[in-house]
Amino acid sequence: MIDIEIPFEKDRKGHYRFFEILPGALSYTLLALPLILSLINVTAGVFFILLYLLIYFVRSIAFSTRALSGYFTMKKHLKIDWLALLGDLEAGKVTDAAVERPNWHCATVARAQAYPETIRPSELTHAIIIATVNETREVLEPTIQSVLSSEYDPKQMILVFAYEGRAGKVAEDRVLELVKLYGSKFKHAMAVKHPADIPGEIIGKGGNITHAGRALQKYLESKKIDPARVIVTTLDADNRPDKRYFAALSYLYCVVPDPLNASYQPLPMFTNNIWDAPTLMRVIATGNNIFYLVATQRPHLARNFSAHAQSMRALIDMNFWSVRTIVEDGHHFWRSYFHHDGKYLVYPLSIPIYQDAVLADGYIRTLRAQFIQLRRWTYGASDVAYIASKGFYHKNSISKVDVTFKFLRTLEGHVTWATGTLLIYFAAFIPPLLHPQNFAANELPLIVSNIQRIGIIGLFASLYVCLITLPPRPARYKRHRSILMLVQWVFLPVTSIAYGSLAALNSQTRLMFKRYLSKFDVTEKAVVSDSGKVISSDANPGE
């Protein structure tokens, strides 16, 4: 079986270093190309810029269409009575004809009945691992309460608090108090302290939840619970599952062809504190909501992000999550993909996990925290080298067509993340600056402007989805706050450049020059109370 671990920094040489450099090298080359082509041949420069913008325009229309489709899919799935569907699966037939069911459900029940090995809903146990460093009680308690408010029976759930020993006694006491207060409501509850400075681990979430996963494994063994019938959901401290999430996840786990060779990706929605977050952070958060709605409509490109679920059996077999990367969620797809020799799927689940937009104690700290968070997300470019190394340079039975497709899509995605916005906003001005007398060069900004005007139609579709996915405005804010939710979009160019392109270029440049991010910078989480008071925590204790 292929070794699925990321090489240590000292072992990254040869082809691995080439592919670490590749995303940044391509990004900087693409950014320089309008200038280089315009210097060599202005017509070639104009043609390149127009071609790029037209491709981007077509993509933006497709993006907006999928955003609307993703929203309507989410609304449809939120109306389904998942408990009734689970009852049908358990009984092997439709049990209550009065309850409206999706068209595909009856066929699914019949198919499940045809396979004796199908897992029954009553056999399932959910394990919820909540990772925390030193988030305040005001952040943690609503997460537990949202799990308990689920339509699913909490007595079929195991609650695991994964907390960092380096956070100190105050953080430990907080977690232990919450486990004591709420533990009896679950099948079982436990708090697992992750020791600091374990050899071979970076400071990060991966080590924390892996340590908790091993403790959960011991508990399951002691109770003789089959790990194939335990599905593990990992949550950040601020993640609040929709009340339908666990029932919908149970249904999906019971009906997919191979539940062990799959993970299940709910829909991240950054709306918990969207009314409290500053303007720039609201633009970024709502933009992220749209992105993940679109992702649910492209299952062939689905990847793990933030909260996700997977069979405990599969996690044990692959030694849980990586402890060597700060992007353990996105990387976990590739870890699973190579562990299962490419026979691995991510099933999108159009049920939300509600999360916080970035909000720290103070505007400058919030701006900084947002950049650090997005730099961590864009550091997923480090997976380009991992995919190439495991897929092309290690013996495996994975289809080379499949791994090549996935490699190219990952590479293209990170290069576009770094370059797309900069090229759209600035590339058209380069040819006329270099060749002010050239007709084609001077017409280019006008043509680009017209393309962008048409593209605004797509932006309006995305804006509509953003507005209708907002939670109700808190009573502490007046009506003008709602107007700001519209006006804020004038800052889209600022956020897409500063927190999109520049964050991605930062990560890719670090990879080029071996300036690795080997520490998970925890995003500071502040909470605004009903009185308007800001309650915050030290994001990175123990330093």
FIMI-817588 format. One record per residue (C-alpha): residue number from 1; residue in three letters; y, x, z. Coordinates in Angstrom, 2 decimals. Last residue first. Example, Ala and Ser with C-alpha at 12.3 -4.5 7.8 and 13.67 -1.06 7.14 Angstrom:
<nodes>
- k_r_v_u_w
- 2_SER_-1.06_13.67_7.14
- 1_ALA_-4.50_12.30_7.80
</nodes>
This chain:
<nodes>
- k_r_v_u_w
- 543_GLU_31.17_3.49_22.58
- 542_GLY_29.06_1.10_24.66
- 541_PRO_30.70_-2.00_23.36
- 540_ASN_31.44_-2.79_19.71
- 539_ALA_33.03_-6.21_19.23
- 538_ASP_34.81_-6.45_22.57
- 537_SER_35.01_-10.19_23.14
- 536_SER_37.53_-12.94_22.51
- 535_ILE_38.92_-16.16_23.97
- 534_VAL_42.08_-17.44_22.25
- 533_LYS_43.86_-20.32_24.03
- 532_GLY_44.96_-23.20_21.79
- 531_SER_44.37_-25.92_24.40
- 530_ASP_41.29_-27.11_22.54
- 529_SER_39.92_-23.56_22.80
- 528_VAL_40.23_-20.97_20.05
- 527_VAL_37.18_-18.70_19.91
- 526_ALA_37.20_-15.02_19.01
- 525_LYS_34.29_-13.15_17.46
- 524_GLU_34.61_-9.42_16.79
- 523_THR_32.39_-8.43_13.88
- 522_VAL_29.78_-5.92_15.02
- 521_ASP_30.08_-2.59_13.25
- 520_PHE_26.49_-1.69_12.36
- 519_LYS_26.26_2.10_12.43
- 518_SER_24.87_4.44_9.80
- 517_LEU_27.42_3.81_7.07
- 516_TYR_26.68_6.79_4.85
- 515_ARG_29.30_9.27_3.72
- 514_LYS_26.80_10.79_1.29
- 513_PHE_29.49_11.36_-1.38
- 512_MET_28.42_8.74_-3.92
- 511_LEU_27.21_6.36_-1.21
- 510_ARG_30.61_6.44_0.47
- 509_THR_32.26_5.78_-2.88
- 508_GLN_30.04_2.73_-3.37
- 507_SER_30.96_1.31_0.02
- 506_ASN_34.71_1.84_-0.44
- 505_LEU_34.55_0.53_-4.00
- 504_ALA_32.97_-2.68_-2.70
- 503_ALA_35.63_-3.11_0.00
- 502_LEU_38.35_-2.38_-2.55
- 501_SER_37.03_-4.90_-5.08
- 500_GLY_36.44_-7.78_-2.70
- 499_TYR_38.56_-7.64_0.44
- 498_ALA_41.75_-6.12_-0.98
- 497_ILE_41.32_-7.31_-4.58
- 496_SER_39.78_-10.76_-4.10
- 495_THR_41.91_-11.37_-1.01
- 494_VAL_45.21_-10.59_-2.70
- 493_PRO_44.39_-12.43_-5.95
- 492_LEU_43.31_-15.51_-3.92
- 491_PHE_46.57_-15.58_-1.95
- 490_VAL_47.97_-18.50_-3.98
- 489_TRP_44.92_-20.35_-2.66
- 488_GLN_46.58_-20.82_0.75
- 487_VAL_48.75_-23.67_-0.58
- 486_LEU_45.86_-26.13_-0.51
- 485_MET_44.59_-25.51_3.02
- 484_LEU_48.23_-25.11_4.02
- 483_ILE_48.73_-28.81_3.29
- 482_SER_46.02_-29.60_5.84
- 481_ARG_47.85_-27.53_8.46
- 480_HIS_50.94_-29.66_7.72
- 479_ARG_49.12_-32.59_9.33
- 478_LYS_49.33_-31.17_12.84
- 477_TYR_46.75_-29.03_14.58
- 476_ARG_45.49_-29.51_18.15
- 475_ALA_43.60_-32.65_17.06
- 474_PRO_41.13_-30.53_15.09
- 473_ARG_41.03_-31.18_11.30
- 472_PRO_37.70_-32.68_10.25
- 471_PRO_35.19_-30.23_8.72
- 470_LEU_35.99_-28.84_5.27
- 469_THR_33.33_-29.34_2.58
- 468_ILE_35.52_-31.75_0.60
- 467_LEU_38.35_-29.22_0.34
- 466_CYS_36.25_-26.30_-0.85
- 465_VAL_34.46_-28.46_-3.43
- 464_TYR_37.80_-29.54_-4.90
- 463_LEU_39.00_-25.94_-4.98
- 462_SER_35.88_-24.95_-6.92
- 461_ALA_36.60_-27.65_-9.51
- 460_PHE_40.26_-26.63_-9.59
- 459_LEU_39.25_-23.02_-10.21
- 458_GLY_37.21_-24.11_-13.22
- 457_ILE_40.28_-25.76_-14.71
- 456_ILE_42.20_-22.57_-13.86
- 455_GLY_40.04_-20.81_-16.45
- 454_ILE_42.02_-22.50_-19.21
- 453_ARG_45.15_-20.86_-17.83
- 452_GLN_43.31_-17.53_-17.56
- 451_ILE_42.40_-17.62_-21.24
- 450_ASN_46.03_-18.36_-22.12
- 449_SER_47.23_-15.44_-20.00
- 448_VAL_44.70_-13.15_-21.64
- 447_ILE_46.03_-14.08_-25.07
- 446_LEU_49.60_-13.45_-23.94
- 445_PRO_48.71_-10.13_-22.30
- 444_LEU_46.90_-9.04_-25.51
- 443_GLU_49.67_-9.84_-28.00
- 442_ASN_51.48_-6.58_-27.28
- 441_ALA_48.36_-4.48_-27.83
- 440_ALA_47.48_-6.28_-31.04
- 439_PHE_51.00_-5.77_-32.44
- 438_ASN_51.28_-2.06_-31.60
- 437_GLN_54.82_-0.89_-30.91
- 436_PRO_54.43_-0.70_-27.10
- 435_HIS_51.28_1.46_-27.39
- 434_LEU_50.51_2.96_-23.97
- 433_LEU_52.11_0.20_-21.91
- 432_PRO_50.92_-2.43_-24.40
- 431_PRO_47.29_-1.15_-24.11
- 430_ILE_47.27_-1.01_-20.24
- 429_PHE_48.64_-4.45_-19.35
- 428_ALA_45.44_-6.35_-20.20
- 427_ALA_43.41_-4.28_-17.72
- 426_PHE_45.39_-5.39_-14.64
- 425_TYR_44.32_-8.78_-13.26
- 424_ILE_40.95_-9.28_-14.91
- 423_LEU_39.97_-5.61_-14.68
- 422_LEU_40.80_-5.41_-10.97
- 421_THR_38.95_-8.65_-10.21
- 420_GLY_35.76_-7.60_-11.97
- 419_THR_35.52_-4.00_-10.82
- 418_ALA_33.89_-3.68_-7.41
- 417_TRP_31.95_-6.94_-7.30
- 416_THR_31.08_-6.48_-10.98
- 415_VAL_29.49_-3.10_-10.19
- 414_HIS_27.59_-4.65_-7.28
- 413_GLY_26.24_-7.54_-9.35
- 412_GLU_25.38_-5.34_-12.32
- 411_LEU_23.26_-3.05_-10.15
- 410_THR_21.45_-5.98_-8.54
- 409_ARG_20.88_-7.67_-11.89
- 408_LEU_19.65_-4.41_-13.41
- 407_PHE_17.18_-3.78_-10.58
- 406_LYS_15.89_-7.36_-10.63
- 405_PHE_15.28_-7.21_-14.38
- 404_THR_13.63_-3.81_-14.09
- 403_VAL_11.42_-5.03_-11.24
- 402_ASP_10.29_-8.02_-13.28
- 401_VAL_9.67_-6.12_-16.51
- 400_LYS_7.85_-3.37_-14.61
- 399_SER_5.46_-6.00_-13.24
- 398_ILE_4.52_-4.90_-9.74
- 397_SER_1.20_-3.10_-9.26
- 396_ASN_2.64_-0.13_-7.37
- 395_LYS_2.74_3.66_-7.49
- 394_HIS_6.13_4.97_-6.40
- 393_TYR_8.84_6.27_-8.74
- 392_PHE_9.86_3.13_-10.67
- 391_GLY_9.88_0.23_-8.20
- 390_LYS_10.08_2.02_-4.86
- 389_SER_12.72_4.52_-5.99
- 388_ALA_14.67_2.19_-8.26
- 387_ILE_14.76_-0.59_-5.67
- 386_TYR_15.81_1.79_-2.87
- 385_ALA_18.51_3.40_-5.01
- 384_VAL_20.05_0.02_-5.80
- 383_ASP_19.59_-1.08_-2.18
- 382_SER_22.54_1.07_-1.09
- 381_ALA_24.74_-1.35_-3.03
- 380_GLY_24.09_-3.66_-0.06
- 379_TYR_27.03_-1.76_1.38
- 378_THR_29.05_-4.63_-0.08
- 377_TRP_28.14_-6.74_2.94
- 376_ARG_29.11_-3.99_5.38
- 375_ARG_32.42_-3.47_3.60
- 374_LEU_32.90_-7.22_3.84
- 373_GLN_32.55_-7.13_7.62
- 372_ILE_34.78_-4.08_7.98
- 371_PHE_37.46_-5.70_5.84
- 370_GLN_37.36_-8.89_7.88
- 369_ALA_37.54_-7.00_11.17
- 368_ARG_40.64_-5.13_9.98
- 367_LEU_42.47_-8.31_9.01
- 366_THR_41.43_-9.95_12.29
- 365_ARG_42.61_-6.97_14.33
- 364_ILE_45.97_-7.16_12.57
- 363_TYR_46.26_-10.90_13.28
- 362_GLY_45.36_-10.79_16.95
- 361_ASP_42.24_-11.54_18.99
- 360_ALA_39.65_-11.69_16.23
- 359_LEU_38.74_-14.42_13.75
- 358_VAL_36.37_-13.97_10.82
- 357_ALA_35.09_-17.34_9.62
- 356_ASP_32.39_-18.58_11.92
- 355_GLN_29.03_-19.99_10.84
- 354_TYR_27.39_-23.33_10.07
- 353_ILE_23.79_-23.10_8.90
- 352_PRO_23.69_-25.62_6.12
- 351_ILE_20.78_-27.44_4.46
- 350_SER_20.33_-26.73_0.75
- 349_LEU_17.22_-24.62_1.34
- 348_PRO_16.79_-21.87_-1.24
- 347_TYR_13.19_-20.61_-1.49
- 346_VAL_12.94_-16.83_-1.61
- 345_LEU_9.84_-15.67_-3.44
- 344_TYR_7.28_-12.89_-3.15
- 343_LYS_4.47_-11.67_-5.36
- 342_GLY_6.30_-8.44_-6.22
- 341_ASP_3.66_-6.21_-4.64
- 340_HIS_3.88_-8.16_-1.34
- 339_HIS_5.30_-5.19_0.60
- 338_PHE_7.59_-4.41_-2.33
- 337_TYR_9.20_-7.86_-2.32
- 336_SER_9.26_-8.07_1.48
- 335_ARG_11.29_-4.86_1.85
- 334_TRP_13.41_-5.94_-1.10
- 333_PHE_14.23_-9.29_0.49
- 332_HIS_14.76_-7.62_3.86
- 331_HIS_17.53_-5.50_2.36
- 330_GLY_19.82_-8.53_2.23
- 329_ASP_19.25_-9.24_5.92
- 328_GLU_18.96_-5.68_7.26
- 327_VAL_22.31_-4.65_5.83
- 326_ILE_23.14_-1.97_8.44
- 325_THR_20.08_0.05_7.41
- 324_ARG_17.38_2.11_9.15
- 323_VAL_15.79_-0.42_11.54
- 322_SER_14.26_-2.41_8.68
- 321_TRP_12.90_-5.79_9.67
- 320_PHE_9.45_-6.76_10.95
- 319_ASN_6.53_-4.32_10.80
- 318_MET_5.48_-5.55_7.34
- 317_ASP_2.33_-7.31_8.56
- 316_ILE_4.05_-8.63_11.69
- 315_LEU_6.84_-10.19_9.63
- 314_ALA_4.35_-11.78_7.23
- 313_ARG_2.41_-13.39_10.08
- 312_MET_5.66_-14.55_11.72
- 311_SER_6.40_-16.51_8.56
- 310_GLN_9.98_-16.25_7.36
- 309_ALA_13.40_-17.78_7.96
- 308_HIS_16.98_-16.82_7.13
- 307_ALA_20.34_-16.56_8.87
- 306_SER_22.47_-13.74_7.37
- 305_PHE_21.47_-13.37_3.71
- 304_ASN_18.08_-13.20_2.06
- 303_ARG_18.07_-13.31_-1.74
- 302_ALA_17.87_-16.05_-4.37
- 301_LEU_18.19_-14.88_-7.99
- 300_HIS_15.36_-17.01_-9.42
- 299_PRO_16.58_-19.85_-7.19
- 298_ARG_19.90_-20.14_-9.05
- 297_GLN_21.31_-23.49_-7.94
- 296_THR_21.23_-22.55_-4.25
- 295_ALA_23.33_-19.49_-5.14
- 294_VAL_26.18_-21.72_-6.35
- 293_LEU_26.48_-23.25_-2.89
- 292_TYR_26.40_-19.69_-1.56
- 291_PHE_29.38_-18.63_-3.66
- 290_ILE_31.34_-21.78_-2.82
- 289_ASN_30.99_-21.18_0.91
- 288_ASN_31.99_-17.54_0.41
- 287_GLY_35.22_-18.69_-1.25
- 286_THR_35.83_-20.96_1.74
- 285_ALA_35.47_-17.97_4.05
- 284_ILE_37.64_-15.64_1.96
- 283_VAL_40.48_-18.15_1.59
- 282_ARG_40.26_-19.02_5.28
- 281_MET_40.40_-15.34_6.21
- 280_LEU_43.59_-14.88_4.21
- 279_THR_45.22_-17.88_5.90
- 278_PRO_44.37_-17.05_9.50
- 277_ALA_41.30_-18.69_11.11
- 276_ASP_41.67_-21.66_13.45
- 275_TRP_40.99_-24.44_10.92
- 274_ILE_37.92_-22.59_9.60
- 273_ASN_36.43_-22.26_13.08
- 272_ASN_32.89_-23.51_12.49
- 271_THR_33.33_-23.65_8.70
- 270_PHE_31.69_-20.58_7.22
- 269_MET_28.81_-22.38_5.51
- 268_PRO_25.62_-20.37_4.99
- 267_LEU_22.99_-22.45_3.13
- 266_PRO_19.43_-21.95_4.30
- 265_GLN_17.19_-19.25_2.82
- 264_TYR_13.45_-19.53_3.26
- 263_SER_11.13_-16.59_2.94
- 262_ALA_7.99_-16.28_0.92
- 261_ASN_4.58_-14.68_0.72
- 260_LEU_3.29_-16.43_3.85
- 259_PRO_4.16_-19.93_2.58
- 258_ASP_2.02_-19.61_-0.57
- 257_PRO_2.05_-22.82_-2.62
- 256_VAL_5.08_-24.42_-0.90
- 255_VAL_4.36_-27.70_0.91
- 254_CYS_4.13_-26.89_4.63
- 253_TYR_6.96_-24.34_4.73
- 252_LEU_9.27_-26.71_2.83
- 251_TYR_8.61_-29.56_5.23
- 250_SER_9.08_-27.38_8.29
- 249_LEU_12.36_-26.03_6.88
- 248_ALA_13.63_-29.59_6.34
- 247_ALA_12.71_-30.54_9.93
- 246_PHE_14.29_-27.35_11.29
- 245_TYR_17.53_-27.78_9.32
- 244_ARG_18.23_-31.48_9.82
- 243_LYS_20.50_-31.04_12.85
- 242_ASP_22.54_-28.44_10.95
- 241_PRO_21.96_-24.98_12.34
- 240_ARG_24.77_-23.33_14.30
- 239_ASN_25.20_-19.59_13.74
- 238_ASP_27.78_-17.94_16.03
- 237_ALA_25.42_-15.50_17.78
- 236_ASP_23.66_-14.55_14.56
- 235_LEU_20.48_-16.43_13.82
- 234_THR_17.01_-15.34_12.78
- 233_THR_14.52_-18.09_11.98
- 232_VAL_10.85_-17.37_12.56
- 231_ILE_8.04_-19.60_11.32
- 230_VAL_4.91_-19.73_13.43
- 229_ARG_1.75_-21.14_11.93
- 228_ALA_0.71_-17.87_10.31
- 227_PRO_1.36_-16.28_13.74
- 226_ASP_-1.65_-18.20_15.16
- 225_ILE_-0.94_-18.87_18.84
- 224_LYS_-3.45_-17.31_21.22
- 223_LYS_-1.05_-17.66_24.19
- 222_SER_-1.14_-13.93_25.00
- 221_GLU_-1.06_-13.10_21.29
- 220_LEU_2.00_-15.31_20.80
- 219_TYR_3.78_-13.59_23.70
- 218_LYS_2.97_-10.14_22.36
- 217_GLN_4.29_-11.08_18.92
- 216_LEU_7.50_-12.42_20.49
- 215_ALA_8.07_-9.04_22.14
- 214_ARG_7.53_-7.38_18.76
- 213_GLY_10.04_-9.76_17.17
- 212_ALA_12.61_-8.98_19.86
- 211_HIS_12.36_-5.26_19.07
- 210_THR_12.70_-6.11_15.37
- 209_ILE_15.71_-8.32_16.15
- 208_ASN_17.55_-5.45_17.86
- 207_GLY_16.51_-2.71_15.46
- 206_GLY_17.72_-4.71_12.47
- 205_LYS_20.99_-5.69_14.16
- 204_GLY_22.32_-2.17_14.13
- 203_ILE_22.82_1.19_15.76
- 202_ILE_20.54_3.28_13.56
- 201_GLU_16.91_3.65_14.52
- 200_GLY_14.63_6.65_14.07
- 199_PRO_14.53_7.52_17.76
- 198_ILE_15.52_4.60_20.05
- 197_ASP_19.04_5.32_21.29
- 196_ALA_19.79_2.09_23.15
- 195_PRO_17.16_-0.27_24.49
- 194_HIS_16.93_-3.78_23.02
- 193_LYS_16.74_-6.30_25.85
- 192_VAL_14.58_-9.34_25.15
- 191_ALA_15.49_-12.71_26.67
- 190_MET_12.79_-15.36_26.63
- 189_ALA_12.41_-19.08_26.12
- 188_HIS_9.26_-21.17_25.74
- 187_LYS_8.36_-24.62_24.42
- 186_PHE_12.07_-25.35_24.79
- 185_LYS_14.09_-27.52_27.20
- 184_SER_13.04_-25.36_30.14
- 183_GLY_14.92_-22.38_28.70
- 182_TYR_18.38_-24.00_28.72
- 181_LEU_19.96_-22.91_32.01
- 180_LYS_17.71_-19.93_32.75
- 179_VAL_18.03_-18.65_29.19
- 178_LEU_21.81_-19.10_29.39
- 177_GLU_22.00_-17.21_32.69
- 176_LEU_19.86_-14.39_31.32
- 175_VAL_22.17_-14.05_28.31
- 174_ARG_25.33_-13.89_30.42
- 173_ASP_23.75_-11.50_32.91
- 172_GLU_22.87_-9.12_30.09
- 171_ALA_26.39_-9.21_28.64
- 170_VAL_27.88_-8.43_32.05
- 169_LYS_25.28_-5.73_32.68
- 168_GLY_26.06_-3.57_29.68
- 167_ALA_26.40_-3.95_25.91
- 166_ARG_24.20_-0.87_25.39
- 165_GLY_21.15_-2.95_26.35
- 164_GLU_21.66_-5.06_23.24
- 163_TYR_20.45_-8.64_23.22
- 162_ALA_17.73_-10.47_21.32
- 161_PHE_17.58_-13.99_22.80
- 160_VAL_14.31_-15.63_21.83
- 159_LEU_13.94_-19.42_21.87
- 158_ILE_10.49_-20.79_21.08
- 157_MET_10.45_-24.21_19.43
- 156_GLN_7.88_-27.00_19.25
- 155_LYS_9.13_-28.39_22.55
- 154_PRO_12.54_-28.47_20.88
- 153_ASP_11.34_-31.51_18.83
- 152_TYR_13.21_-31.60_15.51
- 151_GLU_16.24_-33.84_14.96
- 150_SER_18.28_-30.86_16.09
- 149_SER_20.68_-31.22_19.00
- 148_LEU_18.73_-28.53_20.87
- 147_VAL_19.43_-26.02_18.11
- 146_SER_23.12_-27.01_18.08
- 145_GLN_23.23_-26.63_21.86
- 144_ILE_21.88_-23.10_21.65
- 143_THR_24.56_-22.15_19.12
- 142_PRO_27.25_-23.97_21.11
- 141_GLU_26.33_-21.77_24.11
- 140_LEU_26.65_-18.43_22.34
- 139_VAL_30.27_-18.46_21.16
- 138_GLU_31.95_-19.87_24.29
- 137_ARG_29.53_-17.77_26.35
- 136_THR_31.20_-14.71_24.91
- 135_GLU_29.65_-12.39_22.37
- 134_ASN_28.36_-9.17_23.89
- 133_VAL_25.73_-7.89_21.51
- 132_THR_23.80_-10.90_20.31
- 131_ALA_20.92_-11.70_17.99
- 130_ILE_19.45_-15.19_18.31
- 129_ILE_15.76_-15.26_17.38
- 128_ILE_14.51_-18.81_16.85
- 127_ALA_10.75_-19.28_16.80
- 126_HIS_9.49_-22.52_15.26
- 125_THR_5.94_-23.65_15.92
- 124_LEU_3.93_-25.50_13.30
- 123_GLU_0.56_-27.18_13.79
- 122_SER_2.07_-30.68_13.98
- 121_PRO_3.63_-30.15_10.53
- 120_ARG_0.18_-29.60_8.98
- 119_ILE_-0.52_-26.32_7.18
- 118_THR_-2.30_-26.81_3.86
- 117_GLU_-5.73_-25.14_3.92
- 116_PRO_-7.45_-28.41_2.97
- 115_TYR_-5.67_-28.46_-0.43
- 114_ALA_-5.80_-31.81_-2.23
- 113_GLN_-3.86_-33.51_0.56
- 112_ALA_-0.90_-31.21_-0.07
- 111_ARG_-0.87_-32.23_-3.74
- 110_ALA_-0.86_-35.91_-2.83
- 109_VAL_1.99_-35.41_-0.36
- 108_THR_4.00_-33.48_-2.97
- 107_ALA_3.44_-36.18_-5.59
- 106_CYS_4.76_-38.76_-3.14
- 105_HIS_7.80_-36.62_-2.30
- 104_TRP_9.12_-35.92_-5.81
- 103_ASN_11.01_-39.19_-6.17
- 102_PRO_12.92_-38.63_-2.92
- 101_ARG_12.18_-41.13_-0.13
- 100_GLU_13.85_-44.29_1.13
- 99_VAL_12.33_-45.55_4.36
- 98_ALA_11.01_-49.13_4.14
- 97_ALA_7.67_-47.92_2.73
- 96_ASP_6.75_-46.42_6.08
- 95_THR_3.59_-44.30_6.21
- 94_VAL_3.44_-42.64_2.80
- 93_LYS_0.13_-40.79_2.84
- 92_GLY_-1.54_-37.66_4.18
- 91_ALA_-0.75_-38.64_7.76
- 90_GLU_0.86_-35.31_8.64
- 89_LEU_2.59_-35.04_5.29
- 88_ASP_3.87_-38.61_5.63
- 87_GLY_5.22_-37.88_9.11
- 86_LEU_6.96_-34.79_7.75
- 85_LEU_8.70_-36.97_5.17
- 84_ALA_9.81_-39.35_7.91
- 83_LEU_11.16_-36.38_9.87
- 82_TRP_13.03_-35.20_6.77
- 81_ASP_15.01_-38.43_6.45
- 80_ILE_17.02_-37.29_3.43
- 79_LYS_20.79_-37.76_3.50
- 78_LEU_21.55_-34.07_4.07
- 77_HIS_19.44_-33.23_1.03
- 76_LYS_21.63_-35.37_-1.25
- 75_LYS_24.84_-33.90_0.14
- 74_MET_23.51_-30.37_-0.38
- 73_THR_22.45_-31.15_-3.95
- 72_PHE_25.89_-32.63_-4.62
- 71_TYR_27.55_-29.44_-3.36
- 70_GLY_25.26_-27.16_-5.34
- 69_SER_25.91_-29.12_-8.54
- 68_LEU_29.66_-28.87_-8.00
- 67_ALA_29.40_-25.13_-7.39
- 66_ARG_27.01_-24.81_-10.34
- 65_THR_29.66_-26.19_-12.69
- 64_SER_32.31_-23.91_-11.18
- 63_PHE_30.11_-20.84_-11.64
- 62_ALA_29.22_-21.78_-15.23
- 61_ILE_32.93_-22.05_-16.03
- 60_SER_33.58_-18.73_-14.28
- 59_ARG_30.76_-17.07_-16.21
- 58_VAL_32.23_-18.17_-19.53
- 57_PHE_35.61_-16.75_-18.49
- 56_TYR_34.08_-13.47_-17.31
- 55_ILE_32.39_-13.01_-20.67
- 54_LEU_35.68_-13.82_-22.39
- 53_LEU_37.52_-11.37_-20.15
- 52_TYR_35.10_-8.54_-20.93
- 51_LEU_35.26_-9.19_-24.67
- 50_LEU_39.06_-9.30_-24.60
- 49_ILE_39.28_-6.03_-22.67
- 48_PHE_36.82_-4.26_-24.97
- 47_PHE_38.55_-5.53_-28.12
- 46_VAL_41.97_-4.40_-26.88
- 45_GLY_40.68_-0.91_-26.06
- 44_ALA_38.86_-0.62_-29.39
- 43_THR_42.05_-1.64_-31.19
- 42_VAL_44.04_0.94_-29.20
- 41_ASN_41.77_3.78_-30.28
- 40_ILE_41.40_6.97_-28.24
- 39_LEU_44.10_6.37_-25.63
- 38_SER_43.32_2.66_-25.43
- 37_LEU_39.61_3.44_-25.06
- 36_ILE_40.25_5.80_-22.14
- 35_LEU_42.65_3.42_-20.36
- 34_PRO_40.44_0.34_-20.77
- 33_LEU_37.40_2.47_-19.78
- 32_ALA_38.76_3.81_-16.50
- 31_LEU_37.72_0.79_-14.44
- 30_LEU_34.31_0.77_-16.14
- 29_THR_33.83_4.46_-15.41
- 28_TYR_34.84_3.98_-11.76
- 27_SER_32.31_1.16_-11.38
- 26_LEU_29.55_2.99_-13.25
- 25_ALA_29.91_6.09_-11.07
- 24_GLY_30.05_3.97_-7.93
- 23_PRO_26.86_2.09_-8.80
- 22_LEU_25.05_5.29_-9.98
- 21_ILE_25.67_7.61_-7.02
- 20_GLU_22.91_6.13_-4.88
- 19_PHE_20.70_6.03_-7.99
- 18_PHE_21.11_9.76_-8.56
- 17_ARG_20.61_10.47_-4.86
- 16_TYR_17.22_8.77_-4.96
- 15_HIS_16.29_10.59_-8.18
- 14_GLY_16.67_13.96_-6.53
- 13_LYS_17.25_13.81_-2.78
- 12_ARG_17.39_11.38_0.11
- 11_ASP_15.21_12.98_2.79
- 10_LYS_18.03_14.00_5.15
- 9_GLU_19.36_10.43_5.16
- 8_PHE_16.01_9.01_6.25
- 7_PRO_14.10_7.26_3.49
- 6_ILE_14.08_3.43_3.59
- 5_GLU_10.67_2.14_4.68
- 4_ILE_8.45_0.15_2.31
- 3_ASP_5.62_2.67_1.97
- 2_ILE_3.49_1.22_-0.84
- 1_MET_0.00_0.00_0.00
</nodes>
